[in-house]
C-alpha cells in the first residue's frame, strides 16, 4: 500500500465515523489496520528498509519501527522507549538506554 492509498483509506474511515456509519471502535480498528499494512509493506527508496515489530517486554511489545536491519531496529526501539521514559523529565535531557528491557524484533512482511 502506498502512502496516498493509506491516506485515502484513513480519510474513508474518518468520513464514515463522522457521518455515523461506524462507531469509534470500528474507525480505530480500520485506521490501525491501514497503518499496520502500510508499515509492513514499507520499503525505502533503495529497498533497504523494512518494518520490524518488537516482542517481549510489555513496555515495547507491539512497537513497529522501520530500519535497515534487525540490530538497527532493536536500537531504534530502545531509543523510542528511552524517549518515552524521558517525557515529563525536563531537567534531564541526556539520552539514556532503559535498563532491564528484554525483547526481540521480527521483520514484518
Contact map, one row per residue, 1 for C-alpha under 8 A:
1110110000000000000000000000000000001100100000000000000000000000000000000000000000000000000000000000000000000
1111110000000000000000000000000000000100000000000000000000000000000000000000000000000000000000000000000000000
1111111000000000000000000000000000000100000000000000000000000000000000000000000000000000000000000000000000000
0111111100000000000000000000000000000000000000000000000000000000000000000000000000000000000000000000000000000
1111111110000000000000000000000000000000000000000000000000000000000000000000000000000000000000000000000000000
1111111111000000000000000000000001100100000000000000000000000000000000000000000000000000000000000000000000000
0011111111100000000000000000000000000000000000000000000000000000000000000000000000000000000000000000000000000
0001111111110000000000000000000000000000000000000000000000000000000000000000000000000000000000000000000000000
0000111111111000000000000000001001000000000000000000000000000000000000000000000000000000000000000000000000000
0000011111111100000000000000011001000000000000000000000000000000000000000000000000000000000000000000000000000
0000001111111110000000000000000000000000000000000000000000000000000000000000000000000000000000000000000000000
0000000111111111000000000000000000000000000000000000000000000000000000000000000000000000000000000000000000000
0000000011111111100000000010011000000000000000000000000000000000000000000000000000000000000000000000000000000
0000000001111111110000000010000000000000000000000000000000000000000000000000000000000000000000000000000000000
0000000000111111111000000000000000000000000000000000000000000000000000000000000000000000000000000000000000000
0000000000011111111111000010000000000000000000000000000000000000000000000000000000000000000000000000000000000
0000000000001111111111110010000000000000000000000000000000000000000000000000000000000000000000000000000000000
0000000000000111111110000000000000000000000000000000000000000000000000000000000000000000000000000000000000000
0000000000000011111111000000000000000000000000000000000000000000000000000000000000000000000000000000000000000
0000000000000001111111100000000000000000000000000000000000000000000000000000000000000000000000000000000000000
0000000000000001111111100000000000000000000000000000000000000000000000000000000000000000000000000000000000000
0000000000000001101111110110000000000000000000000000000000000000000000000000000000000000000000000000000000000
0000000000000000100111111110000000000000000000000000000000000000000000000000000000000000000000000000000000000
0000000000000000100001111111000000000000000000000000000000000000000000000000000000000000000000000000000000000
0000000000000000000000111111100000000000000000000000000000000000000000000000000000000000000000000000000000000
0000000000000000000001111111110000000000000000000000000000000000000000000000000000000000000000000000000000000
0000000000001101100001111111111000000000000000000000000000000000000000000000000000000000000000000000000000000
0000000000000000000000011111111100000000000000000000000000000000000000000000000000000000000000000000000000000
0000000000000000000000001111111110000000000000000000000000000000000000000000000000000000000000000000000000000
0000000001001000000000000111111111000000000000000000000000000000000000000000000000000000000000000000000000000
0000000011001000000000000011111111100000000000000000000000000000000000000000000000000000000000000000000000000
0000000000000000000000000001111111110000000000000000000000000000000000000000000000000000000000000000000000000
0000000000000000000000000000111111111000000000000000000000000000000000000000000000000000000000000000000000000
0000010011000000000000000000011111111100000000000000000000000000000000000000000000000000000000000000000000000
0000010000000000000000000000001111111110000000000000000000000000000000000000000000000000000000000000000000000
0000000000000000000000000000000111111111000000000000000000000000000000000000000000000000000000000000000000000
1000000000000000000000000000000011111111100000000000000000000000000000000000000000000000000000000000000000000
1110010000000000000000000000000001111111110000000000000000000000000000000000000000000000000000000000000000000
0000000000000000000000000000000000111111110000000010000000000001010000000000000000000000000000000000000000000
0000000000000000000000000000000000011111110000000111000000000000000000000000000000000000000000000000000000011
1000000000000000000000000000000000001111111000000110000000000000000000000000000000000000000000000000000000001
0000000000000000000000000000000000000111111100001110000000000000010000000000000000000000000000000000000000000
0000000000000000000000000000000000000000111111111100000000000000000000000000000000000000000000000000000000000
0000000000000000000000000000000000000000011111111100000000000000000000000000000000000000000000000000000000000
0000000000000000000000000000000000000000001111110000000000000000000000000000000000000000000000000000000000000
0000000000000000000000000000000000000000001111111000000000000000000000000000000000000000000000000000000000000
0000000000000000000000000000000000000000001111111100000000000000000000000000000000000000000000000000000000000
0000000000000000000000000000000000000000001111111100000000000000000100000000000000000000000000000000000000000
0000000000000000000000000000000000000000011101111110000000000000011110000000000000000000000000000000000000000
0000000000000000000000000000000000000001111100111111000000000000011110000000000000000000000000000000000000110
0000000000000000000000000000000000000011110000001111100000000001111000000000000000000000000000000000000000111
0000000000000000000000000000000000000001000000000111110000000001111001001000000000000000000000000000000011110
0000000000000000000000000000000000000000000000000011111000001111100000000000000000000000000000000000000011110
0000000000000000000000000000000000000000000000000001111100011111000000000100100000000000000000000000001111000
0000000000000000000000000000000000000000000000000000111110011110000000000000000000000000000000000000001111000
0000000000000000000000000000000000000000000000000000011111011000000000000000000000000000000000000000011100000
0000000000000000000000000000000000000000000000000000001111111000000000000000000000000000000000000000111000000
0000000000000000000000000000000000000000000000000000000111111000000000000000000000000000000000000000000000000
0000000000000000000000000000000000000000000000000000000011111000000000000000000010000000000000000000000000000
0000000000000000000000000000000000000000000000000000011111111110000000000000100010000000000000000000001000000
0000000000000000000000000000000000000000000000000000111111111110000000000000000000000000000000000000001000000
0000000000000000000000000000000000000000000000000000111000011111000000000000000000000000000000000000000000000
0000000000000000000000000000000000000000000000000000111000011111100000000000100000000000000000000000000000000
0000000000000000000000000000000000000010000000000011110000000111110000000000000000000000000000000000000000000
0000000000000000000000000000000000000000000000000011100000000011111000001001100000000000000000000000000000000
0000000000000000000000000000000000000010010000001111000000000001111100001000000000000000000000000000000000000
0000000000000000000000000000000000000000000000001111000000000000111111011001000000000000000000000000000000000
0000000000000000000000000000000000000000000000011100000000000000011111011000000000000000000000000000000000000
0000000000000000000000000000000000000000000000001100000000000000001111111000000000000000000000000000000000000
0000000000000000000000000000000000000000000000000001000000000000001111111100000000000000000000000000000011100
0000000000000000000000000000000000000000000000000000000000000000000011111110000000000000000000000000000000000
0000000000000000000000000000000000000000000000000000000000000000001111111111000000000000000000000000000000000
0000000000000000000000000000000000000000000000000001000000000000111111111111100000000000000000000000000010000
0000000000000000000000000000000000000000000000000000010000000000000001111111110000000000000000000000000110000
0000000000000000000000000000000000000000000000000000000000000000000000111111111000000000000000000000000000000
0000000000000000000000000000000000000000000000000000000000000000101000011111111100000000000000000000000000000
0000000000000000000000000000000000000000000000000000010000010010100000001111111110000000000000000000000000000
0000000000000000000000000000000000000000000000000000000000000000000000000111111111000000000000001100000000000
0000000000000000000000000000000000000000000000000000000000000000000000000011111111100000000000001000000000000
0000000000000000000000000000000000000000000000000000000000000000000000000001111111110000000000000000000000000
0000000000000000000000000000000000000000000000000000000000110000000000000000111111111000000000000100000000000
0000000000000000000000000000000000000000000000000000000000000000000000000000011111111100000000111100000000000
0000000000000000000000000000000000000000000000000000000000000000000000000000001111111110000000100000000000000
0000000000000000000000000000000000000000000000000000000000000000000000000000000111111110000000000000000000000
0000000000000000000000000000000000000000000000000000000000000000000000000000000011111110000000000000000000000
0000000000000000000000000000000000000000000000000000000000000000000000000000000001111111110110000000000000000
0000000000000000000000000000000000000000000000000000000000000000000000000000000000111111110000000000000000000
0000000000000000000000000000000000000000000000000000000000000000000000000000000000000111110000000000000000000
0000000000000000000000000000000000000000000000000000000000000000000000000000000000000111111110000000000000000
0000000000000000000000000000000000000000000000000000000000000000000000000000000000000111111110000000000000000
0000000000000000000000000000000000000000000000000000000000000000000000000000000000000000111110000000000000000
0000000000000000000000000000000000000000000000000000000000000000000000000000000000000100111111000000000000000
0000000000000000000000000000000000000000000000000000000000000000000000000000000000000100111111100000000000000
0000000000000000000000000000000000000000000000000000000000000000000000000000000000000000000111110000000000000
0000000000000000000000000000000000000000000000000000000000000000000000000000000001100000000011111000000000000
0000000000000000000000000000000000000000000000000000000000000000000000000000000001000000000001111100000000000
0000000000000000000000000000000000000000000000000000000000000000000000000000011001000000000000111110000000000
0000000000000000000000000000000000000000000000000000000000000000000000000000010011000000000000011111100000000
0000000000000000000000000000000000000000000000000000000000000000000000000000000000000000000000001111100000000
0000000000000000000000000000000000000000000000000000000000000000000000000000000000000000000000000111110000000
0000000000000000000000000000000000000000000000000000000010000000000000000000000000000000000000000111111000000
0000000000000000000000000000000000000000000000000000000110000000000000000000000000000000000000000001111100000
0000000000000000000000000000000000000000000000000000011110011000000000000000000000000000000000000000111110000
0000000000000000000000000000000000000000000000000000011100000000000000000100000000000000000000000000011111000
0000000000000000000000000000000000000000000000000001111000000000000001001100000000000000000000000000001111100
0000000000000000000000000000000000000000000000000001111000000000000001000000000000000000000000000000000111110
0000000000000000000000000000000000000000000000000111100000000000000001000000000000000000000000000000000011111
0000000000000000000000000000000000000001000000000111100000000000000000000000000000000000000000000000000001111
0000000000000000000000000000000000000001100000000010000000000000000000000000000000000000000000000000000000111
